[in-house]
Amino acid sequence: MPYSMAPEFVVVATAVALPFVAAALTPLYYRALGERTGYVGAGVALVCFALVASQWGADGAVGVPWVPSLDVALRFYVDGWALLFAGLASGVGVLVFVYSTGYMHGEPNLARYYATLLAFMGSILGVAFAGDLIALFLFWELTSLASFVLIGHHTDQKEARYSARMAMVVTVGGGLFLLVAVLLLSIAAAGVAGVGAFDLVGMLRNPAAVQAALREQGLFVPVLGLVAVAAGAKSAQVPLHFWLPNAMVAPTPVSAFLHSATMVKVGVYLLGRLRPVLLGGEWTLLFATLGLATMLVGAVLAVASTDLKQLLAYSTASHLGLMVAGFGFANHYGAEAGVFHLLNHALFKAALFLVVGIVAHEAGSRRIDRLGGLWRELPVTAAIAGITGLSMAGIPPFNGFYSKELLFEAAYETAVHAGGALAWLYPAVAVLASVFTVLYSLKFLSIFVGERPAAVGGLGRAPAALVAPPAVLAALAAAVSIDPQLAVDAAVQRGVDATAAAPTEVAVGLPAHLTVPVAMSALSIVGGVAAYPFERRICRRIELLNELRVTPRPAWIYDYWLTATDAASVRLDAAVNNGLLRTYAAWAIAAASALALIGYASTAAAVPAIDGAGATPAMVLVLLVAIVAAVAVTIAPSHVAGVLTLSILGFMVAIFYILASAPDLALTQLVVETLVLLIFLLVLEELPAFYAEAHPGVLARDAALSLGVGLTAALTVLVTARDGDSPPTYLAEQYVENAVEGAGGANVVNVILTDFRAFDTLGEIVVISIAALSVLVLLTMRRRGESP
């Protein structure tokens, strides 16, 4: 693509870079302003929001070269999907920074907190605008790093450290899957005209050609699976959902920003971004199923929650499943549901997290069974919770209803057109999950009604710095509820245009007549309200399933995997680091042989047929003596006999070189063999006369290793001797004629050194490693014999 330093590039680059610059300067701000540093962060977020808003309506790609030889550039892609996500990140960021100034009062390490929060916001903006796969991956990983620091903000708490490590392992592990997907996509895109290897913009402009290239090379399904794991890890999809509830140990502003509005939606954003390239039958089967399963599991676990933040955490996973399922359905309703719910969920869920922070700040507890009647002392907070809680439930006319209705449309249309009974599971599961959604939403709102428990005591008025941010979000949610089409026209429509397979006009509003999706909404609302009186009984049933480990409870998988990994590492350490030279040498030689064999396999090196032409009777006799000597080494009665027998093998190789008209090699072999023989005999003088009997397993390992090394050496000789039917002389001539130009070298010598440097270096590393290990073992075992 052509690169541009247009004003658009400067604006977008400034929006992405400004939070990182501010993060680097935060220690200086904090020295001067103290806890008011949060207002600086709010100002930075506001500037970023203004810069993003200035691009509203723009559409195009700008960038500058980064690694031209690999076609890697710092590309930024501006379209409706990027602007919506970036606008949410910076807009909600303003409110979170303001909220933090009141909520984080008196907390330690605030300079680190605000700096990391700024860096996180910059990373999200980078993901949103990335137009290059490498840039996308780098910003993706930066979000994981920043979230690790923020989740573990309270470093003195064991639970915070545990949860931060859990989030890091899952999200960074998912990032590795994304990296492989990026590499496979680059392989396919490199063969598409007009698309660079890592040019995401080019892929989005030629989605059909890129998908055809993926299918032709057999890479489509692998890429699809890798993207699913990466997005599922980031967006807490089943079975990788367990890290999100544990991450709620983070301060409430972090939960509102990372785990409702931005970070957990990065996986959803990736699916929306790649949807035009990967959309197909496999896409729908995978992501519609994955999303609806997460929607149901998250809603069920939210109902059984006893902590407000835990309830919202499971709810977040459930709503992320709704978005993933929306993007999974191939019809236009799916894209509309995914994009619109991304906006709606950010408004009501971020506000609800901030409401929980107010409740915990004033009531001193987040336990649902210990709270009630809070509307009397917290009327504004109760009103905010009412608007956003009903939006979360999907009750009309609140904004969450409209995007959930689009999901019902998408599921129903898919079932109708797909055919087959199994396809009807999509709308059935969507309705069942929505019943539980209504139920846990009513459970959340119950803390504001009824009688106040005596344990709560008197409550004060929440500070304006805590109430204003969720009030703004609730007002925006109310505005979308009153006129959803206005929100669609202003932000959602262009996001749908960027993610839908074909242009479509989004139209939303309250239903005017009864349809199947409307009946699905009514059924979910009635079912949730009817189930509320039996909420405690339902919770006990869910807890029973949790105790039986029927439901995927958080951290089971992670803890089991972590325990198994720790046990395996202990066993591996005992097997590798046992202080024995033969073990260290075995691992070093085995690794070198494996690397060589993998290199041959990856380059599809041909092994020519051995016809024996040119072999004389004298050569055959010498080789037979060498074979006999090699066998004799293994049964030698003493070390001295073994070394002398081994020298016979070496001298036979030297004689073979003479017979093959290679006197220079023969002379080198004789000199080396003589020196090795003398060194061995001198060393044997200082070694114990007797070693313990070797274990049969050790002997079997050494025998297998010897065969592997011999196979590697034989293959090395064969694949380098000739290529197919071409004689060695012909190959040498061709190499000399073409190597310099082909490799870009100055002469054939440096080209040879470069071409064969990898094998040469590998051999040197092995030799030096074994020599160093030998010296180390001899130094530590001078006074005792070695036992195998």
C-alpha positions in Angstrom: 0.0 0.0 0.0 1.2 3.6 -0.5 2.4 5.2 2.7 1.2 8.6 3.8 2.2 11.2 6.4 -1.2 12.9 5.8 -2.8 14.9 8.6 -5.0 11.8 9.4 -1.9 9.8 10.3 -0.7 12.6 12.6 -4.0 12.7 14.4 -4.4 9.0 14.8 -0.8 8.5 15.8 -1.1 11.3 18.3 -4.2 9.7 19.8 -2.3 6.4 20.2 1.0 7.8 21.4 -0.3 10.5 23.8 -1.3 8.1 26.6 2.1 6.3 26.5 3.9 9.7 26.7 1.7 10.7 29.6 2.3 7.4 31.3 6.1 7.9 31.1 5.6 11.4 32.7 3.2 10.3 35.4 5.8 10.1 38.2 6.5 13.8 37.6 2.8 14.7 37.6 2.3 12.7 40.8 5.1 14.6 42.6 3.4 17.9 41.9 -0.3 16.9 42.1 -0.5 13.8 44.3 -3.9 12.1 44.2 -5.2 14.8 41.7 -3.1 13.1 39.0 -6.3 11.3 38.0 -7.5 14.6 36.6 -4.4 14.7 34.3 -5.3 11.2 33.1 -8.9 12.4 32.5 -7.5 15.3 30.5 -5.4 13.0 28.4 -8.3 10.7 27.8 -10.5 13.7 26.8 -7.9 14.9 24.3 -7.7 11.4 22.8 -11.5 11.3 22.6 -11.5 14.6 20.8 -8.9 13.4 18.3 -10.9 10.2 17.7 -14.1 12.2 17.3 -12.3 14.5 14.8 -12.0 11.5 12.5 -15.7 10.6 12.7 -16.8 9.9 9.2 -13.3 9.3 7.9 -12.5 6.0 6.2 -9.0 5.0 4.9 -5.6 3.8 5.7 -2.4 5.8 6.5 1.0 4.6 7.7 4.7 4.8 7.5 7.3 2.0 6.7 8.6 0.1 9.7 10.4 -3.0 8.4 10.1 -2.6 4.6 11.9 -5.8 3.8 9.1 -7.8 5.5 6.4 -5.4 4.3 5.7 -4.5 8.0 4.5 -0.9 8.5 3.0 1.2 11.2 -0.4 1.3 9.5 -3.5 2.8 10.9 -6.9 2.0 9.6 -9.8 4.3 10.2 -13.3 3.0 9.7 -16.5 2.9 11.7 -15.5 -0.2 13.7 -12.2 1.2 14.8 -13.7 4.6 15.6 -16.5 3.0 17.7 -14.1 0.9 19.8 -11.6 3.8 20.2 -14.3 6.2 21.1 -15.5 3.9 23.8 -12.0 3.3 25.2 -11.2 7.0 25.4 -14.7 8.2 26.4 -15.1 5.7 29.2 -11.5 6.4 30.1 -12.4 10.0 30.9 -15.1 8.9 33.4 -12.9 6.2 34.9 -10.0 8.6 35.6 -12.4 11.1 37.3 -14.0 8.2 39.3 -10.5 7.0 40.4 -9.7 10.4 42.0 -12.4 9.8 44.6 -12.4 6.0 44.8 -8.6 5.5 45.1 -8.2 8.2 47.8 -5.5 7.0 50.2 -4.4 4.1 48.2 -0.7 3.3 47.8 1.2 3.2 44.5 -1.1 5.7 42.7 1.7 6.8 40.3 2.0 3.3 39.1 -1.7 2.9 38.9 -2.3 6.0 36.8 0.7 5.3 34.6 -0.5 1.8 33.8 -4.1 2.9 33.3 -2.8 5.4 30.7 -0.6 2.8 29.0 -3.5 0.5 28.9 -5.7 3.1 27.2 -3.0 3.7 24.6 -2.8 0.0 23.9 -6.5 -0.3 23.3 -6.4 2.6 20.9 -3.5 0.9 19.1 -5.5 -2.3 18.7 -8.5 -0.3 17.5 -6.6 1.5 14.7 -4.0 -1.2 13.8 -3.9 -1.7 10.1 -0.9 -4.1 10.2 -1.0 -7.6 11.7 2.3 -7.1 13.6 1.2 -3.8 15.1 -2.1 -5.5 16.1 -0.3 -8.3 17.8 2.1 -5.9 19.7 -0.7 -3.7 21.0 -2.7 -6.8 21.8 0.1 -8.1 24.1 0.5 -4.7 25.7 -3.1 -4.8 26.9 -2.3 -8.1 28.6 0.8 -6.7 30.2 -1.0 -3.6 31.5 -4.0 -5.6 32.8 -1.6 -7.8 34.7 -0.2 -4.8 36.6 -3.7 -3.4 37.2 -5.3 -6.6 38.4 -2.3 -7.1 40.8 -2.4 -3.5 42.0 -2.6 -4.7 45.6 0.7 -6.5 45.5 0.5 -7.3 49.3 -2.5 -9.5 48.8 -2.0 -13.1 47.8 -5.4 -13.3 46.0 -4.4 -10.3 43.8 -1.1 -11.8 42.8 -2.8 -15.1 42.0 -5.5 -13.5 39.9 -3.0 -11.3 38.0 -0.9 -14.3 37.1 -4.0 -16.2 36.1 -5.1 -13.4 33.7 -1.5 -13.1 32.4 -1.2 -16.8 31.7 -4.5 -17.1 29.9 -4.4 -13.9 27.9 -0.7 -14.0 26.9 -1.2 -17.7 26.1 -4.0 -16.7 23.8 -1.7 -14.1 22.3 0.7 -16.9 21.2 -2.2 -18.5 19.3 -2.8 -15.1 17.7 0.8 -14.8 16.7 0.7 -18.2 14.9 -2.6 -17.1 13.2 -0.8 -13.9 12.1 2.0 -15.8 10.5 -0.3 -18.2 8.7 -2.4 -15.3 7.4 0.8 -13.6 6.2 1.7 -16.7 4.2 -1.6 -16.8 2.5 -1.8 -13.1 1.9 1.7 -12.9 0.4 0.3 -14.7 -2.7 -2.6 -12.4 -3.2 -2.1 -9.6 -5.7 -2.1 -6.2 -4.1 -1.9 -7.5 -0.5 1.2 -7.4 1.6 2.2 -10.2 3.9 1.1 -8.4 7.1 -1.1 -5.8 5.4 -4.4 -6.1 7.3 -5.9 -3.2 5.4 -5.2 -5.1 2.1 -6.8 -8.2 3.5 -10.0 -6.3 4.4 -10.2 -4.8 1.0 -9.7 -8.2 -0.7 -11.4 -10.6 1.8 -12.6 -13.1 -0.8 -9.1 -13.5 -2.4 -7.4 -13.9 1.0 -10.0 -16.6 2.1 -9.5 -18.4 -1.2 -5.8 -18.4 -0.7 -6.2 -19.7 2.8 -8.5 -22.6 1.6 -6.2 -23.4 -1.3 -3.2 -23.8 1.0 -5.2 -25.7 3.7 -4.7 -23.0 6.2 -8.3 -21.8 6.6 -9.4 -24.1 9.4 -6.1 -23.8 11.4 -6.3 -20.0 11.2 -10.0 -20.1 12.3 -9.1 -22.3 15.3 -6.2 -20.2 16.3 -8.3 -17.0 16.1 -11.0 -18.6 18.2 -8.5 -19.5 21.0 -7.0 -16.0 21.0 -10.3 -14.2 21.0 -11.8 -16.7 23.5 -8.9 -16.2 25.9 -9.1 -12.4 25.7 -12.9 -12.2 25.9 -13.4 -15.0 28.5 -15.2 -17.5 26.4 -15.9 -21.0 27.7 -13.8 -22.8 28.7 -11.3 -19.9 29.1 -13.8 -17.8 31.1 -12.5 -18.6 34.5 -9.9 -15.8 34.7 -12.4 -13.0 34.5 -14.3 -13.5 37.8 -10.9 -13.8 39.6 -9.8 -10.6 38.0 -12.4 -8.7 40.1 -9.9 -8.4 42.9 -8.7 -5.4 41.0 -9.9 -1.9 42.1 -13.4 -1.1 40.9 -12.4 1.5 38.4 -10.1 -1.1 36.8 -13.0 -3.5 36.6 -15.2 -0.9 35.0 -12.6 0.0 32.4 -10.8 -3.2 31.6 -13.4 -5.9 32.3 -16.6 -4.3 30.9 -15.8 -1.6 28.4 -12.4 -2.3 26.8 -10.0 -5.2 27.3 -12.4 -8.1 27.4 -13.9 -6.7 24.2 -10.6 -6.8 22.4 -11.3 -10.5 21.4 -14.8 -9.4 20.2 -13.2 -6.6 18.3 -10.8 -9.0 16.6 -13.7 -11.2 15.5 -15.5 -8.2 14.0 -12.3 -7.1 12.3 -11.5 -10.5 10.7 -15.2 -11.4 10.1 -15.2 -10.3 6.4 -12.1 -12.4 5.7 -13.0 -15.6 7.6 -16.8 -15.7 7.3 -18.2 -19.0 6.1 -20.0 -22.1 7.3 -17.2 -23.1 9.7 -17.1 -19.6 11.2 -20.9 -19.8 12.0 -20.7 -23.3 13.5 -17.7 -22.3 15.7 -18.5 -18.9 16.9 -22.2 -19.1 17.2 -21.9 -22.2 19.3 -19.0 -20.8 21.4 -20.8 -17.5 22.0 -24.2 -19.0 23.0 -22.5 -21.6 25.2 -20.6 -18.8 27.0 -23.8 -16.7 27.2 -25.6 -19.5 29.0 -22.8 -20.6 31.3 -22.0 -17.1 32.3 -25.7 -16.3 33.1 -26.2 -19.4 35.1 -23.1 -18.7 37.2 -24.1 -15.1 37.7 -27.4 -16.2 39.2 -25.5 -18.3 41.8 -23.1 -15.4 42.7 -23.2 -13.9 46.2 -20.9 -11.0 45.6 -21.9 -8.0 43.4 -18.7 -7.8 41.5 -18.7 -11.5 40.9 -22.2 -11.3 39.6 -21.2 -8.6 37.2 -18.1 -10.5 36.2 -20.1 -13.6 35.2 -22.6 -11.3 33.5 -19.8 -9.7 31.5 -18.7 -13.2 30.3 -22.3 -13.9 29.3 -22.8 -10.6 27.4 -19.4 -11.2 25.7 -20.8 -14.5 24.6 -23.8 -12.6 23.1 -21.5 -10.5 21.1 -19.4 -13.4 19.9 -22.5 -15.3 18.9 -23.8 -12.2 17.1 -20.7 -12.0 15.0 -20.8 -15.8 14.5 -24.1 -15.7 12.7 -23.5 -15.0 9.0 -26.7 -12.9 8.4 -26.7 -9.2 8.7 -28.6 -9.3 12.0 -25.5 -11.0 13.5 -23.2 -8.1 12.7 -25.8 -5.6 13.9 -26.2 -7.5 17.2 -22.4 -7.7 17.8 -21.7 -4.0 17.0 -24.8 -2.5 18.8 -24.3 -4.6 21.9 -20.6 -3.6 22.1 -21.9 0.0 22.6 -24.8 -0.9 24.8 -22.9 -3.2 27.1 -20.1 -0.6 27.6 -22.6 2.0 28.7 -24.6 -0.1 31.2 -22.0 -2.5 32.5 -19.3 0.2 33.2 -21.9 2.2 35.0 -22.9 -0.9 37.1 -19.4 -1.6 38.1 -19.0 2.0 39.3 -22.3 1.6 41.2 -20.9 -1.4 43.0 -17.9 0.7 43.9 -20.2 3.3 45.5 -22.2 0.6 47.4 -18.9 -0.9 48.7 -17.6 2.5 49.6 -20.7 3.5 51.5 -22.1 0.3 52.9 -18.8 -1.5 53.4 -19.9 -4.7 51.8 -20.5 -6.3 48.4 -22.4 -9.3 49.8 -25.8 -9.5 48.2 -27.5 -11.2 51.2 -26.2 -8.4 53.5 -27.6 -5.5 51.5 -31.1 -4.1 50.9 -33.2 -0.9 50.9 -30.2 1.2 49.7 -32.4 3.5 47.6 -33.3 5.6 50.7 -29.8 6.8 51.4 -28.5 6.4 47.8 -31.4 7.6 45.6 -29.3 8.8 42.7 -27.2 5.7 42.7 -30.4 3.6 42.8 -31.8 5.5 39.8 -28.5 4.8 37.9 -28.7 1.2 38.8 -32.3 1.0 37.8 -31.7 2.3 34.3 -28.5 0.3 33.7 -29.8 -2.9 35.5 -32.9 -3.0 33.3 -30.7 -2.4 30.3 -28.6 -5.4 31.3 -31.7 -7.5 31.6 -32.9 -6.5 28.1 -36.2 -5.1 29.3 -37.8 -2.8 26.7 -37.5 0.1 26.1 -34.0 0.1 27.6 -31.0 0.0 25.3 -29.9 -3.6 26.0 -33.3 -4.8 24.7 -32.6 -3.6 21.1 -29.3 -5.4 20.6 -30.6 -8.6 22.3 -33.6 -8.5 20.0 -31.1 -8.4 17.0 -29.4 -11.5 18.4 -32.8 -13.3 18.5 -33.4 -12.2 14.9 -30.0 -13.6 13.9 -30.5 -16.9 15.7 -34.0 -17.4 14.4 -33.0 -16.6 10.8 -30.1 -19.0 11.0 -32.3 -21.8 12.3 -34.9 -21.2 9.6 -32.4 -21.2 6.7 -29.9 -23.8 8.0 -32.4 -26.7 8.2 -32.2 -29.6 10.6 -33.3 -29.9 14.2 -29.9 -29.0 15.7 -30.0 -25.5 14.2 -33.0 -24.7 16.4 -30.7 -25.1 19.5 -29.4 -21.6 18.6 -32.7 -19.7 19.4 -33.5 -22.1 22.2 -30.2 -21.6 24.0 -30.4 -17.8 23.4 -33.8 -17.7 25.1 -32.7 -19.9 28.0 -29.6 -17.7 28.6 -31.8 -14.6 28.5 -34.1 -16.0 31.2 -31.1 -16.3 33.5 -30.0 -12.8 32.5 -33.3 -11.3 33.6 -33.1 -13.4 36.8 -29.6 -12.2 37.8 -30.4 -8.6 36.9 -33.4 -8.6 39.3 -31.1 -10.2 41.9 -28.7 -7.3 41.5 -31.4 -4.6 41.7 -32.8 -6.3 44.8 -30.1 -4.6 47.0 -31.9 -1.2 46.5 -35.4 -2.3 47.5 -37.0 -3.9 50.5 -35.8 -3.4 54.1 -32.3 -2.5 55.0 -30.5 -5.1 57.1 -29.5 -3.9 60.5 -25.9 -4.8 59.9 -25.6 -2.2 57.1 -26.1 0.7 59.5 -26.3 4.4 58.4 -25.0 5.4 55.0 -23.6 8.7 53.9 -24.0 10.5 50.7 -21.6 9.4 48.0 -19.1 12.0 46.8 -19.9 13.7 43.5 -16.7 12.3 42.0 -18.1 8.8 42.5 -21.6 9.5 41.3 -21.0 11.7 38.3 -19.2 9.2 36.1 -21.9 6.4 36.3 -24.6 9.1 36.0 -23.1 10.2 32.7 -23.1 6.6 31.5 -26.6 6.0 32.6 -27.7 9.2 30.9 -26.2 8.0 27.6 -27.8 4.6 28.1 -31.1 6.4 28.6 -30.6 8.5 25.5 -30.0 5.4 23.4 -33.1 3.8 25.0 -35.3 6.8 24.0 -34.0 7.1 20.5 -32.0 3.9 19.5 -32.0 4.8 15.8 -30.1 8.0 16.6 -27.3 5.9 18.1 -27.4 3.6 15.2 -27.1 6.4 12.7 -24.3 8.1 14.7 -22.1 5.2 15.5 -23.4 1.7 15.0 -24.2 1.8 11.2 -20.6 2.4 10.2 -19.4 -0.3 12.5 -21.8 -2.7 10.9 -20.7 -1.6 7.4 -17.1 -2.5 8.4 -18.0 -6.0 9.8 -20.9 -7.2 7.7 -20.4 -9.3 4.6 -22.5 -7.0 2.5 -23.9 -3.5 3.0 -27.0 -3.4 5.1 -29.1 -0.6 6.6 -29.7 -1.0 10.3 -33.1 -0.2 11.6 -34.1 -0.7 15.3 -37.0 0.3 17.4 -39.8 -1.0 19.6 -41.7 -3.9 17.8 -45.0 -2.9 16.3 -46.3 -6.4 15.8 -45.7 -9.9 17.1 -42.9 -11.9 15.4 -41.0 -15.0 16.5 -38.0 -12.9 17.9 -40.5 -10.6 19.8 -42.0 -13.7 21.2 -38.6 -14.9 22.2 -38.0 -11.7 24.1 -41.3 -11.9 25.8 -40.7 -15.5 26.8 -37.3 -14.6 28.3 -38.6 -11.7 30.3 -41.7 -13.6 31.6 -39.5 -16.6 32.4 -36.9 -14.5 34.3 -39.6 -12.6 36.3 -41.5 -15.9 37.1 -38.3 -17.6 38.2 -37.3 -14.7 40.6 -39.4 -15.9 43.6 -37.5 -19.3 43.3 -34.1 -17.6 43.0 -32.7 -19.1 46.2 -33.8 -22.6 45.3 -32.3 -22.2 41.8 -29.0 -21.0 43.4 -28.9 -24.1 45.6 -29.3 -26.3 42.5 -26.5 -24.5 40.7 -24.3 -24.8 43.8 -25.0 -28.5 43.9 -23.9 -28.8 40.3 -20.8 -26.7 41.2 -19.9 -29.1 44.0 -20.3 -32.1 41.7 -18.1 -30.1 39.2 -20.8 -30.4 36.5 -20.6 -26.7 35.7 -17.3 -25.1 34.7 -16.5 -23.3 37.9 -13.7 -20.7 37.8 -10.1 -21.8 38.2 -10.7 -25.5 38.2 -9.1 -25.9 34.8 -6.4 -23.4 35.6 -5.5 -24.9 39.0 -5.4 -28.4 37.6 -3.2 -27.4 34.7 -0.9 -25.3 37.0 -0.6 -28.2 39.5 0.1 -30.7 36.7 2.7 -28.4 35.1 4.4 -27.8 38.4 4.6 -31.6 39.1 5.9 -32.2 35.5 8.5 -29.5 35.9 9.8 -31.1 39.1 10.0 -34.5 37.5 11.8 -33.0 34.4 14.2 -31.1 36.6 15.1 -34.3 38.4 15.6 -36.2 35.1 17.7 -33.5 33.5 19.7 -31.9 36.3 20.9 -35.1 38.0 24.6 -34.1 38.0 25.6 -36.9 35.6 27.8 -36.1 32.6 26.1 -38.7 30.4 22.7 -37.2 31.0 23.8 -33.7 30.1 25.7 -34.9 27.0 22.6 -37.0 26.0 20.3 -33.9 26.2 22.8 -31.7 24.3 23.4 -34.2 21.5 19.8 -35.2 21.2 18.7 -31.6 20.8 21.3 -31.0 18.1 20.3 -34.1 16.2 16.6 -33.2 16.5 17.2 -29.6 15.2 19.1 -31.0 12.2 16.4 -33.5 11.4 13.7 -30.9 11.8 15.7 -28.7 9.4 15.8 -31.4 6.8 12.1 -32.2 7.1 11.1 -28.5 6.9 13.1 -28.0 3.7 11.9 -31.3 2.2 15.6 -32.3 1.6 15.8 -35.2 -0.9 17.7 -38.4 0.0 19.3 -39.9 -3.1 19.4 -43.6 -3.8 22.7 -45.3 -2.9 23.9 -47.3 -5.9 27.5 -48.1 -4.7 29.0 -46.9 -7.9 32.7 -46.1 -7.5 33.3 -48.3 -4.4 36.4 -50.5 -4.7 37.0 -53.8 -2.8 39.6 -52.0 -0.6 37.0 -49.4 0.4 34.5 -52.1 1.3 37.1 -53.9 3.4 38.0 -50.7 5.2 34.4 -50.0 6.0 33.8 -53.5 7.2 36.7 -53.2 9.6 35.3 -49.9 10.8 31.9 -51.5 11.5 33.5 -54.3 13.4 35.5 -51.8 15.5 32.3 -49.8 16.2 30.6 -52.9 17.5 33.7 -53.9 19.5 33.6 -50.5 21.3 30.2 -51.3 22.9 31.5 -54.6 24.4 35.0 -53.5 25.4 36.0 -54.9 28.9 37.7 -51.7 30.1 38.0 -48.0 29.4 41.5 -48.4 27.8 40.3 -51.2 25.6 37.3 -49.1 24.5 39.4 -46.1 23.7 41.9 -48.2 21.7 39.1 -49.9 19.8 37.5 -46.5 19.1 40.8 -45.3 17.6 40.7 -48.2 15.1 37.5 -46.8 13.8 39.0 -43.4 13.5 42.0 -44.7 11.6 39.8 -46.7 9.2 38.0 -43.5 8.4 41.4 -41.8 7.6 42.3 -44.7 5.3 38.9 -44.4 3.6 39.6 -40.8 2.8 43.0 -41.8 1.2 41.2 -44.4 -0.9 38.7 -41.8 -1.9 41.4 -39.4 -3.1 41.1 -36.9 -0.2 44.6 -36.8 1.3 43.9 -33.5 3.1 41.0 -34.9 4.9 42.9 -38.1 5.7 45.8 -36.1 7.2 43.4 -34.0 9.4 41.7 -37.2 10.5 45.0 -38.8 11.5 46.2 -35.8 13.4 42.9 -35.4 15.3 42.6 -39.1 16.0 46.1 -39.3 17.4 45.6 -36.3 19.7 42.2 -37.6 20.9 43.7 -41.0 21.6 46.6 -39.5 23.7 44.2 -37.1 25.6 41.8 -40.0 26.4 44.7 -42.2 27.7 46.0 -39.3 29.9 42.5 -38.6 31.3 41.9 -42.3 32.0 44.9 -42.2 34.4 42.9 -39.9 36.7 39.5 -41.6 36.5 38.3 -44.4 38.8 39.0 -47.9 37.7 35.4 -49.0 38.3 32.0 -47.5 37.7 28.8 -49.0 39.0 26.8 -51.2 36.6 24.6 -49.1 34.3 20.9 -49.4 34.5 19.2 -51.2 31.5 17.1 -48.1 30.9 20.2 -45.9 30.7 21.8 -48.3 28.3 18.7 -48.4 26.1 18.6 -44.6 26.1 22.3 -44.4 25.1 21.7 -46.9 22.3 18.7 -45.0 21.0 20.7 -41.8 21.1 23.6 -43.4 19.3 21.3 -44.6 16.5 19.8 -41.1 16.3 23.1 -39.4 16.0 24.3 -41.9 13.4 21.1 -41.4 11.4 21.6 -37.6 11.5 25.2 -37.9 10.4 24.3 -40.3 7.6 21.5 -38.1 6.4 23.7 -35.0 6.5 26.2 -36.7 4.2 23.6 -38.0 1.8 21.5 -34.8 1.4 24.7 -32.7 0.9 26.4 -35.1 -1.5 24.0 -34.7 -4.4 20.5 -33.7 -5.3 18.6 -36.4 -7.2 20.4 -37.4 -10.3 22.7 -34.4 -10.4 26.4 -35.3 -9.9 28.3 -33.5 -7.1 30.5 -31.7 -9.6 27.5 -30.2 -11.4 26.0 -29.0 -8.1 29.2 -27.4 -7.1 29.5 -25.5 -10.4 25.9 -24.4 -10.1 26.5 -23.2 -6.6 29.6 -21.2 -7.4 27.8 -19.6 -10.4 24.6 -18.6 -8.6 25.3 -18.4 -4.9 26.8 -14.9 -4.8 24.0 -13.2 -6.8 21.3 -15.2 -5.1 22.5 -14.6 -1.6 23.5 -11.0 -2.1 27.1 -11.7 -1.0 30.4 -10.2 -2.2 32.2 -13.5 -2.9 31.5 -17.2 -2.8 33.5 -17.7 0.5 31.3 -15.4 2.6 28.2 -16.9 0.9 29.3 -20.4 1.9 30.0 -19.2 5.4 26.6 -17.6 5.6 24.7 -20.6 4.1 26.3 -23.2 6.3 26.8 -21.0 9.4 23.8 -22.3 11.1 25.0 -25.9 11.1 28.5 -24.9 11.8 27.4 -22.8 14.8 25.1 -25.6 16.0 28.1 -28.0 16.0 30.3 -25.6 17.8 27.6 -25.0 20.5 27.3 -28.7 21.1 31.0 -29.3 21.3 31.6 -26.3 23.7 28.6 -27.3 25.8 29.7 -30.9 26.3 33.3 -29.7 27.0 32.1 -27.3 29.6 29.8 -29.9 31.2 32.7 -32.3 31.3 34.9 -29.9 33.1 32.1 -29.0 35.5 31.4 -32.7 36.3 35.1 -33.6 36.7 35.6 -30.6 39.1 32.6 -31.6 41.3 33.4 -35.4 41.3 37.1 -35.4 41.8 36.9 -37.4 45.0 34.2 -39.9 44.1 33.2 -42.2 41.3 30.3 -41.4 39.0 27.3 -43.6 39.2 24.8 -43.7 36.3 
